[in-house]
Amino acid sequence: MAVRNNRLSAEEYERQFSDIHPPFETHDAALVEANRCLYCYDAPCTKSCPTSINVPKFIKQITTENLKGAAHTILTANIMGGGCSKVCPVEKLCEGACVYNLMEEEPIHIARLQRYATERAIAEKWPLFTRKPSTGKRVAVVGAGPSGLSCAHVLAAEGIDVTVYEKESKGGGLMTYGIAAYKVTPEFCEAEVNFITSIGGIDIQYNKELGKDITIDQLLSAYDAVYLAFGVGLTRQLAIPGEELHGVTDAISFIYDIRNSGYPSVPVGDKVAVIGMGMTAIDAATQARRLGASEVTLVYRRTQQEMPCTEAELDIAKLDGCKIIWLAAPKEIKGENGQVTALVCEVMKLEDPGYGRPAPVPTGETFSLYVDMVIKATGQMPYERMVNCYALDNTQGKLSINNSHTSKPGVFAGGDCVNGGKEVVDAVQAGKDGAKAILQYLFKD
């Protein structure tokens, strides 16, 4: 792979990975935007938020100079409202539902207003939440990601003593290790985790992995309930020749290394192909460009109409100079001396099966992209072997739950390990749901 360390200067790295969505620069700018809100009755923005943040209420609080009230409104509904204001696909959620869209006007910048309120709360450590006296009940949470932390915060507020077991050395999960650095910085992720745990009653045990350092049975013997929020992490394989060549990696590992090791130490090719068109694929492609790749090409087997990412994400890739090839699927990775030299793709066409999305089928025509790095971003698979090991009911590794209850008494679950991988905000809501179910279980008498 044609790579070299220190491809860019420190200043260039800083510029390339600086905040892509800058906040309001002044209080007056935030007030002007907040005063555009129509404060809709039965607001569609609130209804479209998985955590049901009362958007008109917190915007009104901003206009009345009640920034602490605004932060409390947001964070009561979504304790990771600060991070979500940076990474949520708001075009599909709150801002996409804004009534201004119906008037063909620009929607309220809800995410920036949410960020305006929450960033100060987190940075200045506002004491917005108080904890009830300890009940003596103890709950173990597996995973310090959005779902686990959300569950832990709700439980701690109710006087439950929570121990969170996290396999990594830092908390935050996907927020810390799986999202492009120009969207949310490691420093912010750490500050957000510290803000969440500042309520008290939450102890995070790092470098503790389920199935390696702890077991569900051990946790059940030591705690009154267990909440599983270990996410997903196994990258789906392409199952094509050449996948083992040097220069082939997966997007999750690539982004993880960027977040964990620092920009200069992460190898990147000169010409890179990224397979997939989801949010993770966009993050991998844009970061490869920003790390110094001269050419990055996204390959997707369907058309733009079927892509999983948002138009806003696609625009980021285009602005970074990434190329896009639609209706193409990887067929083979070729190499010389163990190193990637080309990605062979098959031209696809869409056929309507009469239900669901159009299915891509091969046309028999192929073409080659001459690249020295291939990044796979074709989705993640649940930890099927692990959940089967614990005899937990599941569907191909995705845990089956009923009101957050798993098939094992006293064990609850939520987030990506249940849904297979959705948005951060969905995981936060799953944590809230899990906490509610656990409280009902603990105090059923």
PAKEVEX-291236 format. One record per residue (C-alpha): residue number from 1; y, z, x. Coordinates in Angstrom, 1 decimal, always signed. Example, Ala and Ser with C-alpha at 12.3 -4.5 7.8 and 13.67 -1.06 7.14 Angstrom:
<nodes>
[node 1 [-4.5 +7.8 +12.3]]
[node 2 [-1.1 +7.1 +13.7]]
</nodes>
This chain:
<nodes>
[node 1 [+0.0 +0.0 +0.0]]
[node 2 [+3.4 -1.0 +1.4]]
[node 3 [+5.0 +2.4 +1.3]]
[node 4 [+7.2 +4.5 +3.6]]
[node 5 [+8.5 +8.0 +3.2]]
[node 6 [+12.2 +8.7 +3.0]]
[node 7 [+12.7 +5.3 +1.4]]
[node 8 [+16.1 +6.5 +0.1]]
[node 9 [+18.7 +8.9 +1.3]]
[node 10 [+19.1 +12.3 -0.2]]
[node 11 [+22.2 +11.1 -2.0]]
[node 12 [+20.3 +8.2 -3.5]]
[node 13 [+17.5 +10.3 -4.7]]
[node 14 [+20.0 +12.6 -6.3]]
[node 15 [+21.7 +9.7 -8.0]]
[node 16 [+18.5 +8.0 -9.1]]
[node 17 [+17.1 +11.2 -10.7]]
[node 18 [+20.2 +12.7 -12.1]]
[node 19 [+20.6 +13.5 -15.8]]
[node 20 [+20.2 +10.3 -17.7]]
[node 21 [+21.6 +11.8 -20.9]]
[node 22 [+24.8 +13.7 -19.7]]
[node 23 [+26.0 +16.5 -21.9]]
[node 24 [+29.4 +16.7 -23.6]]
[node 25 [+31.9 +17.2 -20.8]]
[node 26 [+34.3 +19.3 -22.8]]
[node 27 [+34.3 +21.6 -25.8]]
[node 28 [+36.7 +19.3 -27.6]]
[node 29 [+34.3 +16.4 -27.2]]
[node 30 [+31.6 +18.4 -28.8]]
[node 31 [+33.9 +19.5 -31.7]]
[node 32 [+34.9 +15.9 -32.4]]
[node 33 [+31.2 +14.9 -32.7]]
[node 34 [+30.3 +17.9 -34.7]]
[node 35 [+33.1 +17.3 -37.2]]
[node 36 [+31.6 +13.9 -38.0]]
[node 37 [+28.7 +15.6 -39.7]]
[node 38 [+28.6 +15.3 -43.5]]
[node 39 [+26.5 +18.5 -44.0]]
[node 40 [+24.1 +16.7 -46.3]]
[node 41 [+22.4 +18.6 -49.1]]
[node 42 [+18.6 +18.6 -48.5]]
[node 43 [+19.5 +17.1 -45.1]]
[node 44 [+17.1 +14.3 -44.0]]
[node 45 [+17.7 +15.3 -40.3]]
[node 46 [+16.2 +18.7 -40.9]]
[node 47 [+13.3 +17.3 -43.0]]
[node 48 [+12.4 +14.9 -40.1]]
[node 49 [+12.3 +17.7 -37.5]]
[node 50 [+8.7 +19.0 -37.0]]
[node 51 [+10.2 +22.4 -36.3]]
[node 52 [+12.6 +22.2 -39.3]]
[node 53 [+15.7 +23.1 -37.4]]
[node 54 [+18.6 +23.5 -39.8]]
[node 55 [+20.7 +20.8 -38.3]]
[node 56 [+23.8 +20.9 -40.6]]
[node 57 [+23.9 +24.7 -40.2]]
[node 58 [+24.0 +24.7 -36.4]]
[node 59 [+26.5 +21.8 -36.3]]
[node 60 [+28.7 +23.7 -38.7]]
[node 61 [+28.5 +26.8 -36.5]]
[node 62 [+29.6 +24.7 -33.6]]
[node 63 [+32.7 +23.5 -35.5]]
[node 64 [+33.6 +27.2 -36.3]]
[node 65 [+33.4 +28.2 -32.6]]
[node 66 [+30.2 +30.2 -33.3]]
[node 67 [+28.1 +28.8 -30.4]]
[node 68 [+25.8 +31.8 -30.2]]
[node 69 [+25.1 +31.4 -33.9]]
[node 70 [+24.3 +27.7 -33.3]]
[node 71 [+22.0 +28.5 -30.5]]
[node 72 [+20.2 +31.2 -32.6]]
[node 73 [+19.8 +28.8 -35.5]]
[node 74 [+18.2 +26.2 -33.2]]
[node 75 [+16.0 +28.5 -31.1]]
[node 76 [+14.7 +30.6 -34.0]]
[node 77 [+13.2 +27.3 -35.4]]
[node 78 [+12.3 +25.9 -32.0]]
[node 79 [+12.3 +28.2 -29.0]]
[node 80 [+12.1 +25.2 -26.7]]
[node 81 [+15.1 +23.6 -28.5]]
[node 82 [+16.9 +23.3 -25.2]]
[node 83 [+14.2 +21.1 -23.6]]
[node 84 [+13.5 +19.2 -26.8]]
[node 85 [+17.2 +18.2 -26.9]]
[node 86 [+16.5 +16.3 -23.7]]
[node 87 [+13.1 +14.8 -24.3]]
[node 88 [+12.6 +14.4 -28.1]]
[node 89 [+12.4 +10.8 -29.4]]
[node 90 [+15.3 +11.6 -31.7]]
[node 91 [+15.6 +7.9 -32.7]]
[node 92 [+12.4 +8.4 -34.6]]
[node 93 [+13.2 +11.9 -35.8]]
[node 94 [+16.5 +13.7 -36.6]]
[node 95 [+19.0 +11.0 -35.5]]
[node 96 [+16.8 +8.2 -37.0]]
[node 97 [+17.0 +10.0 -40.3]]
[node 98 [+20.8 +10.5 -40.2]]
[node 99 [+22.5 +9.1 -43.3]]
[node 100 [+25.0 +7.3 -41.1]]
[node 101 [+22.3 +4.8 -40.3]]
[node 102 [+22.4 +3.8 -44.0]]
[node 103 [+26.1 +3.1 -43.6]]
[node 104 [+25.4 +1.0 -40.5]]
[node 105 [+27.4 +3.5 -38.4]]
[node 106 [+26.3 +5.4 -35.3]]
[node 107 [+24.3 +8.5 -36.2]]
[node 108 [+25.5 +12.0 -35.3]]
[node 109 [+24.5 +12.8 -31.7]]
[node 110 [+22.3 +15.7 -32.8]]
[node 111 [+20.4 +16.0 -29.6]]
[node 112 [+23.6 +16.3 -27.5]]
[node 113 [+25.0 +18.9 -29.9]]
[node 114 [+21.8 +20.8 -29.8]]
[node 115 [+21.9 +20.6 -26.0]]
[node 116 [+25.5 +21.8 -26.0]]
[node 117 [+24.5 +25.0 -27.8]]
[node 118 [+21.2 +25.8 -26.1]]
[node 119 [+22.1 +25.0 -22.5]]
[node 120 [+24.7 +27.8 -22.4]]
[node 121 [+22.4 +30.2 -24.1]]
[node 122 [+19.7 +29.6 -21.5]]
[node 123 [+22.0 +29.4 -18.5]]
[node 124 [+23.9 +32.6 -19.5]]
[node 125 [+20.8 +34.4 -20.7]]
[node 126 [+22.2 +35.3 -24.1]]
[node 127 [+20.2 +38.1 -25.7]]
[node 128 [+19.6 +36.2 -29.0]]
[node 129 [+16.2 +37.8 -29.8]]
[node 130 [+15.0 +41.4 -30.0]]
[node 131 [+11.4 +42.6 -29.9]]
[node 132 [+9.8 +44.9 -32.5]]
[node 133 [+8.1 +48.1 -31.1]]
[node 134 [+4.6 +47.4 -29.7]]
[node 135 [+1.9 +47.4 -32.2]]
[node 136 [-0.8 +48.0 -29.6]]
[node 137 [-2.4 +44.6 -30.5]]
[node 138 [-3.1 +42.3 -27.6]]
[node 139 [-3.4 +38.5 -27.7]]
[node 140 [-4.4 +36.1 -24.9]]
[node 141 [-2.8 +32.6 -24.8]]
[node 142 [-4.4 +29.9 -22.7]]
[node 143 [-1.7 +27.5 -21.5]]
[node 144 [+2.0 +28.1 -20.7]]
[node 145 [+3.1 +24.8 -22.2]]
[node 146 [+5.2 +24.3 -25.3]]
[node 147 [+2.5 +25.3 -27.8]]
[node 148 [+1.4 +28.4 -25.8]]
[node 149 [+4.9 +29.6 -25.1]]
[node 150 [+6.0 +29.0 -28.7]]
[node 151 [+3.1 +31.1 -30.0]]
[node 152 [+3.6 +33.8 -27.4]]
[node 153 [+7.3 +34.2 -28.3]]
[node 154 [+6.7 +34.6 -32.0]]
[node 155 [+3.9 +37.1 -31.3]]
[node 156 [+6.0 +39.0 -28.8]]
[node 157 [+8.9 +39.3 -31.3]]
[node 158 [+6.5 +40.9 -33.7]]
[node 159 [+5.4 +43.6 -31.2]]
[node 160 [+2.2 +41.9 -30.0]]
[node 161 [+1.5 +42.2 -26.2]]
[node 162 [+0.8 +38.7 -25.0]]
[node 163 [-0.9 +37.6 -21.8]]
[node 164 [-0.6 +33.9 -21.0]]
[node 165 [-3.1 +32.3 -18.6]]
[node 166 [-1.8 +29.2 -16.9]]
[node 167 [-3.8 +27.0 -14.5]]
[node 168 [-0.6 +25.8 -12.7]]
[node 169 [+1.8 +27.8 -10.5]]
[node 170 [+4.7 +27.3 -13.0]]
[node 171 [+5.1 +27.5 -16.7]]
[node 172 [+6.3 +24.8 -19.1]]
[node 173 [+3.3 +22.5 -19.2]]
[node 174 [+4.2 +18.9 -20.0]]
[node 175 [+7.9 +19.8 -19.7]]
[node 176 [+7.5 +20.9 -16.1]]
[node 177 [+4.8 +18.5 -14.9]]
[node 178 [+4.6 +15.5 -17.2]]
[node 179 [+8.1 +14.1 -18.0]]
[node 180 [+10.4 +12.1 -15.9]]
[node 181 [+12.7 +14.2 -13.6]]
[node 182 [+15.8 +12.4 -14.8]]
[node 183 [+15.2 +13.6 -18.3]]
[node 184 [+14.6 +17.3 -17.6]]
[node 185 [+14.9 +19.0 -14.2]]
[node 186 [+12.4 +21.5 -12.7]]
[node 187 [+15.3 +24.0 -12.5]]
[node 188 [+16.0 +23.7 -16.2]]
[node 189 [+12.3 +24.1 -17.0]]
[node 190 [+12.0 +27.3 -15.0]]
[node 191 [+15.2 +28.6 -16.7]]
[node 192 [+13.8 +27.8 -20.1]]
[node 193 [+10.5 +29.6 -19.4]]
[node 194 [+12.4 +32.6 -18.1]]
[node 195 [+14.5 +32.6 -21.2]]
[node 196 [+11.5 +32.6 -23.5]]
[node 197 [+9.8 +35.4 -21.7]]
[node 198 [+12.9 +37.5 -21.5]]
[node 199 [+12.2 +38.8 -25.0]]
[node 200 [+9.6 +41.1 -23.3]]
[node 201 [+5.9 +41.6 -24.0]]
[node 202 [+4.9 +38.3 -22.4]]
[node 203 [+3.0 +38.3 -19.1]]
[node 204 [+2.2 +35.0 -17.6]]
[node 205 [-0.8 +34.9 -15.2]]
[node 206 [-0.5 +31.8 -13.1]]
[node 207 [-3.3 +29.9 -11.3]]
[node 208 [-5.8 +31.1 -13.9]]
[node 209 [-7.8 +28.2 -15.3]]
[node 210 [-10.1 +28.4 -18.4]]
[node 211 [-13.7 +27.7 -17.4]]
[node 212 [-13.0 +28.5 -13.8]]
[node 213 [-11.2 +31.8 -13.5]]
[node 214 [-11.6 +33.0 -17.1]]
[node 215 [-13.8 +32.3 -20.1]]
[node 216 [-13.2 +32.5 -23.8]]
[node 217 [-15.9 +35.3 -24.1]]
[node 218 [-14.1 +37.4 -21.5]]
[node 219 [-10.9 +37.0 -23.3]]
[node 220 [-12.4 +37.9 -26.6]]
[node 221 [-13.8 +41.1 -25.1]]
[node 222 [-10.4 +42.1 -23.8]]
[node 223 [-8.0 +40.9 -26.5]]
[node 224 [-7.7 +41.1 -30.2]]
[node 225 [-7.3 +37.3 -30.5]]
[node 226 [-7.1 +34.2 -28.4]]
[node 227 [-4.9 +31.2 -28.8]]
[node 228 [-6.0 +28.0 -27.0]]
[node 229 [-3.2 +25.6 -25.9]]
[node 230 [-4.6 +23.9 -22.9]]
[node 231 [-3.4 +20.5 -23.8]]
[node 232 [-5.0 +17.2 -22.6]]
[node 233 [-5.1 +15.9 -19.1]]
[node 234 [-7.9 +13.5 -18.4]]
[node 235 [-6.5 +10.0 -18.1]]
[node 236 [-8.4 +7.3 -20.0]]
[node 237 [-10.2 +5.0 -17.6]]
[node 238 [-9.8 +1.2 -17.7]]
[node 239 [-13.5 +0.6 -17.0]]
[node 240 [-12.8 -2.6 -15.0]]
[node 241 [-13.8 -3.8 -11.5]]
[node 242 [-11.6 -2.6 -8.7]]
[node 243 [-10.4 +0.6 -10.4]]
[node 244 [-11.6 +2.6 -7.4]]
[node 245 [-9.3 +0.8 -4.9]]
[node 246 [-6.6 +2.5 -2.9]]
[node 247 [-3.3 +2.0 -4.7]]
[node 248 [-4.7 +2.6 -8.2]]
[node 249 [-3.5 +5.8 -9.7]]
[node 250 [-2.8 +7.2 -13.2]]
[node 251 [+0.6 +7.9 -14.6]]
[node 252 [+0.0 +11.6 -15.2]]
[node 253 [-0.9 +12.2 -11.6]]
[node 254 [+2.0 +10.1 -10.4]]
[node 255 [+4.5 +12.0 -12.5]]
[node 256 [+2.9 +15.3 -11.6]]
[node 257 [+3.2 +14.6 -7.9]]
[node 258 [+6.9 +13.6 -8.3]]
[node 259 [+7.6 +16.9 -10.1]]
[node 260 [+5.4 +19.0 -7.9]]
[node 261 [+5.8 +17.5 -4.4]]
[node 262 [+9.3 +16.1 -4.2]]
[node 263 [+10.5 +12.5 -4.3]]
[node 264 [+10.1 +11.4 -0.6]]
[node 265 [+6.5 +12.6 -0.3]]
[node 266 [+5.2 +10.5 -3.3]]
[node 267 [+3.8 +7.1 -2.2]]
[node 268 [+4.9 +4.1 -4.2]]
[node 269 [+4.1 +0.5 -3.8]]
[node 270 [+6.5 -2.4 -3.2]]
[node 271 [+5.3 -4.3 -6.2]]
[node 272 [+3.9 -2.1 -9.0]]
[node 273 [+2.1 -2.8 -12.2]]
[node 274 [+2.1 -0.2 -15.0]]
[node 275 [-0.5 -0.6 -17.7]]
[node 276 [+0.6 +0.7 -21.1]]
[node 277 [+3.8 +1.0 -23.1]]
[node 278 [+4.0 +4.6 -24.2]]
[node 279 [+6.5 +7.2 -23.1]]
[node 280 [+4.4 +8.1 -20.1]]
[node 281 [+4.2 +4.5 -19.1]]
[node 282 [+8.0 +4.1 -19.3]]
[node 283 [+8.4 +7.3 -17.2]]
[node 284 [+6.0 +6.1 -14.6]]
[node 285 [+7.6 +2.6 -14.4]]
[node 286 [+11.2 +3.8 -14.2]]
[node 287 [+10.4 +6.4 -11.6]]
[node 288 [+8.5 +3.9 -9.5]]
[node 289 [+11.7 +1.8 -9.5]]
[node 290 [+13.9 +4.7 -8.7]]
[node 291 [+11.6 +5.7 -5.8]]
[node 292 [+12.2 +2.4 -4.2]]
[node 293 [+9.7 -0.2 -5.6]]
[node 294 [+11.3 -3.6 -5.4]]
[node 295 [+9.4 -4.9 -8.5]]
[node 296 [+7.8 -3.1 -11.4]]
[node 297 [+6.0 -4.8 -14.2]]
[node 298 [+4.8 -3.2 -17.5]]
[node 299 [+1.7 -4.8 -19.0]]
[node 300 [+0.9 -4.2 -22.7]]
[node 301 [-1.9 -5.7 -24.8]]
[node 302 [+0.1 -5.9 -28.0]]
[node 303 [+3.7 -7.0 -28.8]]
[node 304 [+7.0 -5.1 -28.9]]
[node 305 [+6.5 -4.4 -32.6]]
[node 306 [+3.4 -2.3 -31.9]]
[node 307 [+4.6 -0.4 -28.8]]
[node 308 [+4.3 +3.4 -28.9]]
[node 309 [+7.5 +4.1 -27.0]]
[node 310 [+10.9 +4.0 -28.7]]
[node 311 [+13.5 +1.2 -28.3]]
[node 312 [+15.7 +3.6 -26.4]]
[node 313 [+12.9 +4.2 -23.9]]
[node 314 [+12.3 +0.5 -23.5]]
[node 315 [+16.0 +0.0 -22.8]]
[node 316 [+15.8 +2.5 -20.0]]
[node 317 [+13.0 +0.5 -18.3]]
[node 318 [+14.9 -2.8 -18.8]]
[node 319 [+18.1 -1.3 -17.4]]
[node 320 [+16.1 -0.1 -14.4]]
[node 321 [+15.0 -3.7 -13.8]]
[node 322 [+11.4 -3.3 -15.0]]
[node 323 [+9.7 -6.5 -16.2]]
[node 324 [+7.6 -6.6 -19.3]]
[node 325 [+4.6 -8.8 -20.1]]
[node 326 [+3.4 -8.6 -23.7]]
[node 327 [+0.0 -9.6 -25.0]]
[node 328 [-1.8 -9.0 -21.7]]
[node 329 [-4.7 -6.7 -20.9]]
[node 330 [-6.1 -5.7 -17.5]]
[node 331 [-9.4 -7.5 -16.6]]
[node 332 [-9.9 -6.8 -12.9]]
[node 333 [-8.2 -5.2 -9.9]]
[node 334 [-8.7 -7.2 -6.7]]
[node 335 [-8.2 -5.9 -3.2]]
[node 336 [-8.7 -6.4 +0.5]]
[node 337 [-10.0 -3.8 +2.9]]
[node 338 [-10.0 -1.3 +0.1]]
[node 339 [-6.4 -1.8 -0.9]]
[node 340 [-5.0 -3.3 -4.1]]
[node 341 [-3.7 -6.9 -3.8]]
[node 342 [-3.7 -8.2 -7.4]]
[node 343 [-4.1 -7.3 -11.0]]
[node 344 [-5.9 -9.9 -13.1]]
[node 345 [-4.9 -9.9 -16.7]]
[node 346 [-6.2 -11.6 -19.7]]
[node 347 [-3.9 -13.2 -22.2]]
[node 348 [-4.3 -11.6 -25.7]]
[node 349 [-3.5 -12.6 -29.3]]
[node 350 [-3.2 -10.4 -32.3]]
[node 351 [-5.6 -10.7 -35.3]]
[node 352 [-5.0 -9.0 -38.6]]
[node 353 [-8.1 -7.0 -39.5]]
[node 354 [-6.7 -6.4 -43.0]]
[node 355 [-6.1 -2.7 -42.3]]
[node 356 [-4.3 -0.8 -39.7]]
[node 357 [-2.6 -2.3 -36.7]]
[node 358 [-3.3 -5.9 -35.6]]
[node 359 [-6.1 -6.0 -33.1]]
[node 360 [-5.6 -7.6 -29.7]]
[node 361 [-8.4 -10.1 -28.8]]
[node 362 [-8.8 -12.1 -25.6]]
[node 363 [-7.9 -15.8 -25.6]]
[node 364 [-9.9 -16.5 -22.5]]
[node 365 [-6.8 -17.4 -20.4]]
[node 366 [-6.1 -15.2 -17.4]]
[node 367 [-3.3 -14.8 -14.8]]
[node 368 [-2.7 -12.6 -11.7]]
[node 369 [+0.0 -10.2 -10.7]]
[node 370 [+0.2 -9.8 -7.0]]
[node 371 [+0.8 -6.1 -6.6]]
[node 372 [+0.0 -3.3 -4.1]]
[node 373 [-0.1 -0.5 -6.7]]
[node 374 [-1.5 -0.2 -10.2]]
[node 375 [-0.5 +2.8 -12.4]]
[node 376 [-2.7 +3.5 -15.5]]
[node 377 [-0.8 +4.8 -18.5]]
[node 378 [-3.4 +4.1 -21.2]]
[node 379 [-3.5 +7.5 -22.8]]
[node 380 [-5.2 +10.8 -22.1]]
[node 381 [-8.6 +12.2 -23.2]]
[node 382 [-9.3 +15.7 -24.4]]
[node 383 [-11.4 +18.1 -22.4]]
[node 384 [-14.6 +17.2 -24.3]]
[node 385 [-17.0 +18.8 -21.9]]
[node 386 [-15.1 +22.1 -21.9]]
[node 387 [-14.9 +22.5 -25.6]]
[node 388 [-18.5 +21.6 -26.0]]
[node 389 [-19.4 +24.2 -23.4]]
[node 390 [-17.8 +26.8 -25.6]]
[node 391 [-19.5 +25.5 -28.7]]
[node 392 [-16.2 +24.9 -30.4]]
[node 393 [-16.2 +22.4 -33.3]]
[node 394 [-14.4 +19.2 -32.2]]
[node 395 [-13.9 +15.5 -32.7]]
[node 396 [-14.5 +13.8 -29.4]]
[node 397 [-13.0 +16.8 -27.6]]
[node 398 [-10.1 +17.4 -30.0]]
[node 399 [-10.5 +20.9 -31.3]]
[node 400 [-11.1 +21.1 -35.1]]
[node 401 [-9.0 +23.8 -36.8]]
[node 402 [-8.4 +25.2 -40.2]]
[node 403 [-5.0 +26.9 -40.5]]
[node 404 [-5.1 +27.2 -36.7]]
[node 405 [-8.5 +28.9 -36.8]]
[node 406 [-11.2 +27.3 -34.6]]
[node 407 [-14.9 +27.6 -35.5]]
[node 408 [-15.2 +30.7 -33.3]]
[node 409 [-13.9 +33.9 -35.0]]
[node 410 [-10.8 +35.3 -33.4]]
[node 411 [-10.1 +32.1 -31.5]]
[node 412 [-7.1 +29.9 -32.6]]
[node 413 [-5.8 +26.6 -31.2]]
[node 414 [-2.9 +24.2 -31.4]]
[node 415 [-0.9 +21.5 -29.7]]
[node 416 [-2.3 +18.6 -27.7]]
[node 417 [-5.8 +20.1 -27.4]]
[node 418 [-5.9 +19.7 -31.2]]
[node 419 [-3.8 +16.6 -31.9]]
[node 420 [-4.8 +14.6 -28.8]]
[node 421 [-1.2 +14.3 -27.5]]
[node 422 [+1.9 +14.2 -29.6]]
[node 423 [+5.5 +15.2 -28.9]]
[node 424 [+6.7 +18.4 -27.3]]
[node 425 [+8.3 +19.4 -30.7]]
[node 426 [+5.0 +19.0 -32.5]]
[node 427 [+3.4 +21.4 -29.9]]
[node 428 [+6.1 +23.9 -30.5]]
[node 429 [+5.5 +23.9 -34.3]]
[node 430 [+1.8 +24.2 -33.7]]
[node 431 [+2.5 +27.3 -31.7]]
[node 432 [+4.5 +28.8 -34.5]]
[node 433 [+1.7 +28.0 -37.0]]
[node 434 [-0.8 +29.5 -34.6]]
[node 435 [+1.2 +32.7 -34.3]]
[node 436 [+1.5 +33.0 -38.1]]
[node 437 [-2.2 +32.6 -38.5]]
[node 438 [-2.9 +35.2 -35.7]]
[node 439 [-0.6 +37.7 -37.3]]
[node 440 [-2.3 +37.3 -40.6]]
[node 441 [-5.7 +37.8 -38.9]]
[node 442 [-4.6 +40.9 -37.0]]
[node 443 [-3.0 +42.6 -39.9]]
[node 444 [-5.2 +41.3 -42.8]]
[node 445 [-5.7 +44.8 -44.1]]
</nodes>
